[in-house]
Amino acid sequence: MACEDLKTEEDICCAVCGTEEVDDIKLRKCTACYLVRYCSVKCQKEHRRQHKMECKKRAAELRDEILFRQPYKQPLRRLSDMLFTAFN
């Protein structure tokens, strides 16, 4: 069975060579986009040129999701406005 045909979380494989994750082989996720996994630094470097554009797009989406989850903070009022309201 080809790794591309596997859809479950347990059946994960290297994006380059197709090595499946088993007890003695732990695959590392791309730390920017979390979309692909690699069995080695060699595979990661080999795949970088192909993966670069998709990775940047997904990383930007993740940053936007984090940014928009944060509550809106109103800008600080000017010091003169705060002093005026405090003493009047």
Gaussian input, Z-matrix of N, CA and C with variables (Angstrom, degrees):
# hf/3-21g

backbone

0 1
 N
 C     1     B1
 C     2     B2     1     A1
 N     3     B3     2     A2     1     D1
 C     4     B4     3     A3     2     D2
 C     5     B5     4     A4     3     D3
 N     6     B6     5     A5     4     D4
 C     7     B7     6     A6     5     D5
 C     8     B8     7     A7     6     D6
 N     9     B9     8     A8     7     D7
 C    10    B10     9     A9     8     D8
 C    11    B11    10    A10     9     D9
 N    12    B12    11    A11    10    D10
 C    13    B13    12    A12    11    D11
 C    14    B14    13    A13    12    D12
 N    15    B15    14    A14    13    D13
 C    16    B16    15    A15    14    D14
 C    17    B17    16    A16    15    D15
 N    18    B18    17    A17    16    D16
 C    19    B19    18    A18    17    D17
 C    20    B20    19    A19    18    D18
 N    21    B21    20    A20    19    D19
 C    22    B22    21    A21    20    D20
 C    23    B23    22    A22    21    D21
 N    24    B24    23    A23    22    D22
 C    25    B25    24    A24    23    D23
 C    26    B26    25    A25    24    D24
 N    27    B27    26    A26    25    D25
 C    28    B28    27    A27    26    D26
 C    29    B29    28    A28    27    D27
 N    30    B30    29    A29    28    D28
 C    31    B31    30    A30    29    D29
 C    32    B32    31    A31    30    D30
 N    33    B33    32    A32    31    D31
 C    34    B34    33    A33    32    D32
 C    35    B35    34    A34    33    D33
 N    36    B36    35    A35    34    D34
 C    37    B37    36    A36    35    D35
 C    38    B38    37    A37    36    D36
 N    39    B39    38    A38    37    D37
 C    40    B40    39    A39    38    D38
 C    41    B41    40    A40    39    D39
 N    42    B42    41    A41    40    D40
 C    43    B43    42    A42    41    D41
 C    44    B44    43    A43    42    D42
 N    45    B45    44    A44    43    D43
 C    46    B46    45    A45    44    D44
 C    47    B47    46    A46    45    D45
 N    48    B48    47    A47    46    D46
 C    49    B49    48    A48    47    D47
 C    50    B50    49    A49    48    D48
 N    51    B51    50    A50    49    D49
 C    52    B52    51    A51    50    D50
 C    53    B53    52    A52    51    D51
 N    54    B54    53    A53    52    D52
 C    55    B55    54    A54    53    D53
 C    56    B56    55    A55    54    D54
 N    57    B57    56    A56    55    D55
 C    58    B58    57    A57    56    D56
 C    59    B59    58    A58    57    D57
 N    60    B60    59    A59    58    D58
 C    61    B61    60    A60    59    D59
 C    62    B62    61    A61    60    D60
 N    63    B63    62    A62    61    D61
 C    64    B64    63    A63    62    D62
 C    65    B65    64    A64    63    D63
 N    66    B66    65    A65    64    D64
 C    67    B67    66    A66    65    D65
 C    68    B68    67    A67    66    D66
 N    69    B69    68    A68    67    D67
 C    70    B70    69    A69    68    D68
 C    71    B71    70    A70    69    D69
 N    72    B72    71    A71    70    D70
 C    73    B73    72    A72    71    D71
 C    74    B74    73    A73    72    D72
 N    75    B75    74    A74    73    D73
 C    76    B76    75    A75    74    D74
 C    77    B77    76    A76    75    D75
 N    78    B78    77    A77    76    D76
 C    79    B79    78    A78    77    D77
 C    80    B80    79    A79    78    D78
 N    81    B81    80    A80    79    D79
 C    82    B82    81    A81    80    D80
 C    83    B83    82    A82    81    D81
 N    84    B84    83    A83    82    D82
 C    85    B85    84    A84    83    D83
 C    86    B86    85    A85    84    D84
 N    87    B87    86    A86    85    D85
 C    88    B88    87    A87    86    D86
 C    89    B89    88    A88    87    D87
 N    90    B90    89    A89    88    D88
 C    91    B91    90    A90    89    D89
 C    92    B92    91    A91    90    D90
 N    93    B93    92    A92    91    D91
 C    94    B94    93    A93    92    D92
 C    95    B95    94    A94    93    D93
 N    96    B96    95    A95    94    D94
 C    97    B97    96    A96    95    D95
 C    98    B98    97    A97    96    D96
 N    99    B99    98    A98    97    D97
 C   100   B100    99    A99    98    D98
 C   101   B101   100   A100    99    D99
 N   102   B102   101   A101   100   D100
 C   103   B103   102   A102   101   D101
 C   104   B104   103   A103   102   D102
 N   105   B105   104   A104   103   D103
 C   106   B106   105   A105   104   D104
 C   107   B107   106   A106   105   D105
 N   108   B108   107   A107   106   D106
 C   109   B109   108   A108   107   D107
 C   110   B110   109   A109   108   D108
 N   111   B111   110   A110   109   D109
 C   112   B112   111   A111   110   D110
 C   113   B113   112   A112   111   D111
 N   114   B114   113   A113   112   D112
 C   115   B115   114   A114   113   D113
 C   116   B116   115   A115   114   D114
 N   117   B117   116   A116   115   D115
 C   118   B118   117   A117   116   D116
 C   119   B119   118   A118   117   D117
 N   120   B120   119   A119   118   D118
 C   121   B121   120   A120   119   D119
 C   122   B122   121   A121   120   D120
 N   123   B123   122   A122   121   D121
 C   124   B124   123   A123   122   D122
 C   125   B125   124   A124   123   D123
 N   126   B126   125   A125   124   D124
 C   127   B127   126   A126   125   D125
 C   128   B128   127   A127   126   D126
 N   129   B129   128   A128   127   D127
 C   130   B130   129   A129   128   D128
 C   131   B131   130   A130   129   D129
 N   132   B132   131   A131   130   D130
 C   133   B133   132   A132   131   D131
 C   134   B134   133   A133   132   D132
 N   135   B135   134   A134   133   D133
 C   136   B136   135   A135   134   D134
 C   137   B137   136   A136   135   D135
 N   138   B138   137   A137   136   D136
 C   139   B139   138   A138   137   D137
 C   140   B140   139   A139   138   D138
 N   141   B141   140   A140   139   D139
 C   142   B142   141   A141   140   D140
 C   143   B143   142   A142   141   D141
 N   144   B144   143   A143   142   D142
 C   145   B145   144   A144   143   D143
 C   146   B146   145   A145   144   D144
 N   147   B147   146   A146   145   D145
 C   148   B148   147   A147   146   D146
 C   149   B149   148   A148   147   D147
 N   150   B150   149   A149   148   D148
 C   151   B151   150   A150   149   D149
 C   152   B152   151   A151   150   D150
 N   153   B153   152   A152   151   D151
 C   154   B154   153   A153   152   D152
 C   155   B155   154   A154   153   D153
 N   156   B156   155   A155   154   D154
 C   157   B157   156   A156   155   D155
 C   158   B158   157   A157   156   D156
 N   159   B159   158   A158   157   D157
 C   160   B160   159   A159   158   D158
 C   161   B161   160   A160   159   D159
 N   162   B162   161   A161   160   D160
 C   163   B163   162   A162   161   D161
 C   164   B164   163   A163   162   D162
 N   165   B165   164   A164   163   D163
 C   166   B166   165   A165   164   D164
 C   167   B167   166   A166   165   D165
 N   168   B168   167   A167   166   D166
 C   169   B169   168   A168   167   D167
 C   170   B170   169   A169   168   D168
 N   171   B171   170   A170   169   D169
 C   172   B172   171   A171   170   D170
 C   173   B173   172   A172   171   D171
 N   174   B174   173   A173   172   D172
 C   175   B175   174   A174   173   D173
 C   176   B176   175   A175   174   D174
 N   177   B177   176   A176   175   D175
 C   178   B178   177   A177   176   D176
 C   179   B179   178   A178   177   D177
 N   180   B180   179   A179   178   D178
 C   181   B181   180   A180   179   D179
 C   182   B182   181   A181   180   D180
 N   183   B183   182   A182   181   D181
 C   184   B184   183   A183   182   D182
 C   185   B185   184   A184   183   D183
 N   186   B186   185   A185   184   D184
 C   187   B187   186   A186   185   D185
 C   188   B188   187   A187   186   D186
 N   189   B189   188   A188   187   D187
 C   190   B190   189   A189   188   D188
 C   191   B191   190   A190   189   D189
 N   192   B192   191   A191   190   D190
 C   193   B193   192   A192   191   D191
 C   194   B194   193   A193   192   D192
 N   195   B195   194   A194   193   D193
 C   196   B196   195   A195   194   D194
 C   197   B197   196   A196   195   D195
 N   198   B198   197   A197   196   D196
 C   199   B199   198   A198   197   D197
 C   200   B200   199   A199   198   D198
 N   201   B201   200   A200   199   D199
 C   202   B202   201   A201   200   D200
 C   203   B203   202   A202   201   D201
 N   204   B204   203   A203   202   D202
 C   205   B205   204   A204   203   D203
 C   206   B206   205   A205   204   D204
 N   207   B207   206   A206   205   D205
 C   208   B208   207   A207   206   D206
 C   209   B209   208   A208   207   D207
 N   210   B210   209   A209   208   D208
 C   211   B211   210   A210   209   D209
 C   212   B212   211   A211   210   D210
 N   213   B213   212   A212   211   D211
 C   214   B214   213   A213   212   D212
 C   215   B215   214   A214   213   D213
 N   216   B216   215   A215   214   D214
 C   217   B217   216   A216   215   D215
 C   218   B218   217   A217   216   D216
 N   219   B219   218   A218   217   D217
 C   220   B220   219   A219   218   D218
 C   221   B221   220   A220   219   D219
 N   222   B222   221   A221   220   D220
 C   223   B223   222   A222   221   D221
 C   224   B224   223   A223   222   D222
 N   225   B225   224   A224   223   D223
 C   226   B226   225   A225   224   D224
 C   227   B227   226   A226   225   D225
 N   228   B228   227   A227   226   D226
 C   229   B229   228   A228   227   D227
 C   230   B230   229   A229   228   D228
 N   231   B231   230   A230   229   D229
 C   232   B232   231   A231   230   D230
 C   233   B233   232   A232   231   D231
 N   234   B234   233   A233   232   D232
 C   235   B235   234   A234   233   D233
 C   236   B236   235   A235   234   D234
 N   237   B237   236   A236   235   D235
 C   238   B238   237   A237   236   D236
 C   239   B239   238   A238   237   D237
 N   240   B240   239   A239   238   D238
 C   241   B241   240   A240   239   D239
 C   242   B242   241   A241   240   D240
 N   243   B243   242   A242   241   D241
 C   244   B244   243   A243   242   D242
 C   245   B245   244   A244   243   D243
 N   246   B246   245   A245   244   D244
 C   247   B247   246   A246   245   D245
 C   248   B248   247   A247   246   D246
 N   249   B249   248   A248   247   D247
 C   250   B250   249   A249   248   D248
 C   251   B251   250   A250   249   D249
 N   252   B252   251   A251   250   D250
 C   253   B253   252   A252   251   D251
 C   254   B254   253   A253   252   D252
 N   255   B255   254   A254   253   D253
 C   256   B256   255   A255   254   D254
 C   257   B257   256   A256   255   D255
 N   258   B258   257   A257   256   D256
 C   259   B259   258   A258   257   D257
 C   260   B260   259   A259   258   D258
 N   261   B261   260   A260   259   D259
 C   262   B262   261   A261   260   D260
 C   263   B263   262   A262   261   D261

   B1=1.4530
   B2=1.5263
   B3=1.3085
   B4=1.4547
   B5=1.5190
   B6=1.3043
   B7=1.4641
   B8=1.5217
   B9=1.3262
   B10=1.4548
   B11=1.5233
   B12=1.3243
   B13=1.4590
   B14=1.5234
   B15=1.3223
   B16=1.4551
   B17=1.5204
   B18=1.3107
   B19=1.4537
   B20=1.5290
   B21=1.3179
   B22=1.4556
   B23=1.5225
   B24=1.3058
   B25=1.4617
   B26=1.5276
   B27=1.3263
   B28=1.4584
   B29=1.5285
   B30=1.3033
   B31=1.4639
   B32=1.5288
   B33=1.3229
   B34=1.4542
   B35=1.5149
   B36=1.3440
   B37=1.4555
   B38=1.5179
   B39=1.3158
   B40=1.4609
   B41=1.5279
   B42=1.3277
   B43=1.4620
   B44=1.5220
   B45=1.3279
   B46=1.4510
   B47=1.5236
   B48=1.3228
   B49=1.4625
   B50=1.5256
   B51=1.3430
   B52=1.4558
   B53=1.5163
   B54=1.3240
   B55=1.4623
   B56=1.5139
   B57=1.3170
   B58=1.4582
   B59=1.5199
   B60=1.3252
   B61=1.4563
   B62=1.5263
   B63=1.3089
   B64=1.4630
   B65=1.5231
   B66=1.3329
   B67=1.4592
   B68=1.5232
   B69=1.3222
   B70=1.4615
   B71=1.5269
   B72=1.3309
   B73=1.4664
   B74=1.5258
   B75=1.3156
   B76=1.4607
   B77=1.5183
   B78=1.3048
   B79=1.4590
   B80=1.5262
   B81=1.3261
   B82=1.4574
   B83=1.5242
   B84=1.3309
   B85=1.4656
   B86=1.5164
   B87=1.3160
   B88=1.4560
   B89=1.5274
   B90=1.3119
   B91=1.4643
   B92=1.5219
   B93=1.3134
   B94=1.4636
   B95=1.5228
   B96=1.3409
   B97=1.4672
   B98=1.5232
   B99=1.3090
   B100=1.4702
   B101=1.5256
   B102=1.3333
   B103=1.4656
   B104=1.5264
   B105=1.3119
   B106=1.4595
   B107=1.5147
   B108=1.3283
   B109=1.4636
   B110=1.5201
   B111=1.3260
   B112=1.4562
   B113=1.5210
   B114=1.3550
   B115=1.4609
   B116=1.5240
   B117=1.3405
   B118=1.4660
   B119=1.5219
   B120=1.3214
   B121=1.4516
   B122=1.5278
   B123=1.3239
   B124=1.4683
   B125=1.5320
   B126=1.3190
   B127=1.4700
   B128=1.5271
   B129=1.3244
   B130=1.4594
   B131=1.5281
   B132=1.3202
   B133=1.4700
   B134=1.5213
   B135=1.3263
   B136=1.4659
   B137=1.5267
   B138=1.3155
   B139=1.4649
   B140=1.5265
   B141=1.3156
   B142=1.4630
   B143=1.5282
   B144=1.3012
   B145=1.4667
   B146=1.5330
   B147=1.3189
   B148=1.4688
   B149=1.5294
   B150=1.3019
   B151=1.4541
   B152=1.5288
   B153=1.3052
   B154=1.4590
   B155=1.5300
   B156=1.3177
   B157=1.4655
   B158=1.5299
   B159=1.3197
   B160=1.4620
   B161=1.5300
   B162=1.3149
   B163=1.4542
   B164=1.5271
   B165=1.3072
   B166=1.4644
   B167=1.5283
   B168=1.3201
   B169=1.4702
   B170=1.5272
   B171=1.3273
   B172=1.4684
   B173=1.5293
   B174=1.3252
   B175=1.4644
   B176=1.5238
   B177=1.3396
   B178=1.4627
   B179=1.5256
   B180=1.3263
   B181=1.4663
   B182=1.5280
   B183=1.3246
   B184=1.4655
   B185=1.5255
   B186=1.3309
   B187=1.4679
   B188=1.5284
   B189=1.3398
   B190=1.4621
   B191=1.5271
   B192=1.3210
   B193=1.4703
   B194=1.5174
   B195=1.3105
   B196=1.4596
   B197=1.5204
   B198=1.3232
   B199=1.4548
   B200=1.5202
   B201=1.3294
   B202=1.4573
   B203=1.5244
   B204=1.3231
   B205=1.4633
   B206=1.5158
   B207=1.3290
   B208=1.4526
   B209=1.5234
   B210=1.3239
   B211=1.4595
   B212=1.5240
   B213=1.3160
   B214=1.4621
   B215=1.5252
   B216=1.3087
   B217=1.4611
   B218=1.5242
   B219=1.3266
   B220=1.4544
   B221=1.5229
   B222=1.3165
   B223=1.4593
   B224=1.5236
   B225=1.3137
   B226=1.4574
   B227=1.5256
   B228=1.3295
   B229=1.4619
   B230=1.5217
   B231=1.2936
   B232=1.4606
   B233=1.5245
   B234=1.3035
   B235=1.4555
   B236=1.5220
   B237=1.3197
   B238=1.4699
   B239=1.5294
   B240=1.3389
   B241=1.4644
   B242=1.5252
   B243=1.3196
   B244=1.4625
   B245=1.5251
   B246=1.3272
   B247=1.4592
   B248=1.5188
   B249=1.3208
   B250=1.4542
   B251=1.5314
   B252=1.3088
   B253=1.4592
   B254=1.5261
   B255=1.3201
   B256=1.4580
   B257=1.5393
   B258=1.3169
   B259=1.4680
   B260=1.5213
   B261=1.2889
   B262=1.4743
   B263=1.4842
   A1=107.54
   A2=117.51
   A3=122.16
   A4=110.03
   A5=114.74
   A6=119.82
   A7=111.57
   A8=118.37
   A9=121.24
   A10=111.85
   A11=116.85
   A12=120.88
   A13=112.19
   A14=117.55
   A15=121.46
   A16=109.89
   A17=115.90
   A18=119.76
   A19=113.45
   A20=118.90
   A21=120.31
   A22=111.23
   A23=115.49
   A24=122.13
   A25=111.23
   A26=117.82
   A27=121.19
   A28=111.60
   A29=117.67
   A30=122.21
   A31=110.84
   A32=116.22
   A33=121.63
   A34=108.72
   A35=115.95
   A36=119.02
   A37=112.25
   A38=115.41
   A39=123.31
   A40=109.50
   A41=116.91
   A42=121.77
   A43=112.71
   A44=118.20
   A45=121.24
   A46=112.20
   A47=116.49
   A48=119.41
   A49=113.87
   A50=117.71
   A51=120.70
   A52=114.62
   A53=117.88
   A54=120.91
   A55=109.02
   A56=115.94
   A57=120.29
   A58=110.95
   A59=115.44
   A60=120.79
   A61=108.56
   A62=115.99
   A63=122.92
   A64=107.54
   A65=117.04
   A66=121.03
   A67=113.34
   A68=118.12
   A69=120.12
   A70=113.52
   A71=119.18
   A72=122.67
   A73=108.38
   A74=115.62
   A75=121.18
   A76=108.48
   A77=116.52
   A78=121.34
   A79=109.54
   A80=115.33
   A81=121.13
   A82=109.11
   A83=115.55
   A84=120.92
   A85=109.95
   A86=115.75
   A87=121.05
   A88=105.76
   A89=117.20
   A90=120.17
   A91=113.71
   A92=117.68
   A93=120.39
   A94=111.98
   A95=117.17
   A96=119.58
   A97=114.00
   A98=118.09
   A99=123.42
   A100=114.00
   A101=117.63
   A102=120.52
   A103=113.67
   A104=117.32
   A105=120.58
   A106=110.44
   A107=114.73
   A108=121.01
   A109=109.25
   A110=114.40
   A111=120.88
   A112=109.97
   A113=115.13
   A114=119.94
   A115=111.58
   A116=117.37
   A117=120.44
   A118=110.42
   A119=114.72
   A120=120.74
   A121=109.70
   A122=116.09
   A123=120.59
   A124=110.61
   A125=117.15
   A126=121.02
   A127=110.81
   A128=117.13
   A129=120.47
   A130=110.76
   A131=117.36
   A132=121.12
   A133=111.31
   A134=116.92
   A135=121.32
   A136=111.75
   A137=116.74
   A138=122.65
   A139=112.96
   A140=117.86
   A141=121.78
   A142=113.29
   A143=117.92
   A144=120.58
   A145=111.11
   A146=117.40
   A147=121.08
   A148=111.51
   A149=116.29
   A150=122.02
   A151=113.32
   A152=118.35
   A153=123.30
   A154=114.33
   A155=118.90
   A156=121.54
   A157=112.02
   A158=117.15
   A159=120.89
   A160=110.10
   A161=116.04
   A162=121.25
   A163=110.70
   A164=117.42
   A165=120.77
   A166=111.27
   A167=116.13
   A168=120.37
   A169=110.49
   A170=116.64
   A171=120.71
   A172=111.46
   A173=117.28
   A174=120.45
   A175=110.42
   A176=117.50
   A177=121.33
   A178=110.87
   A179=116.74
   A180=120.67
   A181=110.34
   A182=117.08
   A183=120.54
   A184=111.31
   A185=117.23
   A186=120.42
   A187=110.41
   A188=117.05
   A189=120.32
   A190=111.44
   A191=116.84
   A192=120.30
   A193=110.48
   A194=117.39
   A195=121.19
   A196=110.33
   A197=116.47
   A198=121.14
   A199=111.73
   A200=117.81
   A201=120.80
   A202=113.09
   A203=117.96
   A204=120.41
   A205=111.56
   A206=117.44
   A207=121.31
   A208=109.64
   A209=116.79
   A210=118.90
   A211=110.82
   A212=114.90
   A213=120.73
   A214=109.12
   A215=115.93
   A216=120.46
   A217=108.02
   A218=115.06
   A219=118.87
   A220=109.20
   A221=116.85
   A222=119.51
   A223=110.90
   A224=115.72
   A225=119.76
   A226=110.32
   A227=114.35
   A228=118.59
   A229=109.11
   A230=114.89
   A231=119.15
   A232=109.40
   A233=116.38
   A234=121.63
   A235=111.63
   A236=116.57
   A237=119.27
   A238=111.16
   A239=118.57
   A240=121.46
   A241=110.90
   A242=116.47
   A243=120.13
   A244=110.80
   A245=117.64
   A246=120.86
   A247=110.86
   A248=117.60
   A249=121.71
   A250=111.01
   A251=117.83
   A252=121.28
   A253=111.17
   A254=118.26
   A255=121.51
   A256=111.71
   A257=116.40
   A258=119.68
   A259=113.50
   A260=119.03
   A261=121.27
   A262=111.50
   D1=131.36
   D2=179.55
   D3=-76.29
   D4=148.49
   D5=-177.96
   D6=-63.50
   D7=-31.83
   D8=-179.46
   D9=-64.74
   D10=-24.73
   D11=-179.37
   D12=-79.88
   D13=-14.82
   D14=-176.59
   D15=-83.91
   D16=133.63
   D17=-174.62
   D18=-118.47
   D19=-16.79
   D20=-174.48
   D21=-82.06
   D22=159.33
   D23=-179.08
   D24=-63.90
   D25=-30.52
   D26=-179.02
   D27=-72.12
   D28=-27.57
   D29=-175.03
   D30=-101.87
   D31=69.36
   D32=-177.39
   D33=-104.47
   D34=145.36
   D35=-179.43
   D36=-139.37
   D37=165.40
   D38=178.75
   D39=-64.66
   D40=136.14
   D41=-178.38
   D42=-67.53
   D43=-19.32
   D44=-176.25
   D45=-100.56
   D46=-58.30
   D47=-172.25
   D48=-99.05
   D49=-12.84
   D50=177.74
   D51=84.06
   D52=8.48
   D53=177.69
   D54=-62.49
   D55=128.93
   D56=-178.36
   D57=-84.94
   D58=151.56
   D59=177.84
   D60=-78.02
   D61=122.02
   D62=175.90
   D63=-131.83
   D64=-175.73
   D65=-175.03
   D66=-54.36
   D67=-43.99
   D68=-175.97
   D69=-91.11
   D70=-8.99
   D71=178.79
   D72=-119.48
   D73=113.25
   D74=177.38
   D75=-105.40
   D76=125.49
   D77=179.47
   D78=-87.77
   D79=143.26
   D80=179.51
   D81=-102.41
   D82=136.32
   D83=178.14
   D84=-80.06
   D85=152.79
   D86=169.93
   D87=-63.59
   D88=125.23
   D89=-174.05
   D90=-77.29
   D91=-9.88
   D92=178.90
   D93=-91.74
   D94=-45.14
   D95=-173.09
   D96=-114.91
   D97=-19.74
   D98=-179.56
   D99=63.33
   D100=17.17
   D101=-177.88
   D102=-89.82
   D103=-33.16
   D104=-175.79
   D105=-121.15
   D106=161.93
   D107=179.28
   D108=-129.95
   D109=153.19
   D110=-178.37
   D111=-134.40
   D112=146.96
   D113=178.54
   D114=-87.60
   D115=-19.18
   D116=-177.71
   D117=-154.78
   D118=165.50
   D119=175.75
   D120=-64.66
   D121=-35.25
   D122=178.82
   D123=-58.82
   D124=-47.58
   D125=178.80
   D126=-64.21
   D127=-40.03
   D128=179.86
   D129=-62.46
   D130=-45.21
   D131=179.45
   D132=-65.79
   D133=-36.98
   D134=179.52
   D135=-65.54
   D136=-34.68
   D137=-175.42
   D138=-89.68
   D139=-11.58
   D140=-171.90
   D141=-55.57
   D142=-45.69
   D143=-177.44
   D144=-60.69
   D145=-40.35
   D146=179.50
   D147=-72.07
   D148=-34.98
   D149=-170.99
   D150=-88.62
   D151=-17.69
   D152=-169.11
   D153=-54.70
   D154=-50.25
   D155=-176.44
   D156=-66.24
   D157=-45.89
   D158=178.86
   D159=-63.55
   D160=-38.27
   D161=-179.30
   D162=-63.60
   D163=-47.13
   D164=-179.92
   D165=-61.61
   D166=-40.36
   D167=179.71
   D168=-63.54
   D169=-47.90
   D170=-178.87
   D171=-66.84
   D172=-38.65
   D173=178.80
   D174=-62.52
   D175=-39.52
   D176=177.10
   D177=-64.61
   D178=-39.83
   D179=177.73
   D180=-62.85
   D181=-42.23
   D182=179.45
   D183=-64.55
   D184=-41.18
   D185=177.63
   D186=-62.79
   D187=-41.16
   D188=178.60
   D189=-63.78
   D190=-41.32
   D191=178.67
   D192=-60.81
   D193=-43.58
   D194=179.47
   D195=-65.78
   D196=-43.56
   D197=-179.39
   D198=-61.47
   D199=-44.51
   D200=-176.16
   D201=-78.55
   D202=-12.01
   D203=174.60
   D204=-79.76
   D205=-21.31
   D206=-178.36
   D207=-74.20
   D208=143.46
   D209=179.27
   D210=-68.12
   D211=150.29
   D212=179.32
   D213=-72.97
   D214=130.54
   D215=177.47
   D216=-109.97
   D217=126.21
   D218=178.85
   D219=-71.55
   D220=145.08
   D221=177.73
   D222=-63.38
   D223=150.07
   D224=178.47
   D225=-64.09
   D226=141.69
   D227=176.85
   D228=-74.25
   D229=157.57
   D230=176.92
   D231=-64.22
   D232=147.72
   D233=-179.81
   D234=-58.66
   D235=-40.12
   D236=-179.74
   D237=-62.76
   D238=-37.12
   D239=178.11
   D240=-66.15
   D241=-40.54
   D242=-179.81
   D243=-67.06
   D244=-42.22
   D245=179.77
   D246=-66.52
   D247=-39.53
   D248=179.70
   D249=-61.68
   D250=-45.53
   D251=-178.74
   D252=-72.68
   D253=-29.46
   D254=-178.07
   D255=-72.32
   D256=-34.80
   D257=-175.00
   D258=-102.61
   D259=3.72
   D260=178.94
   D261=-118.26

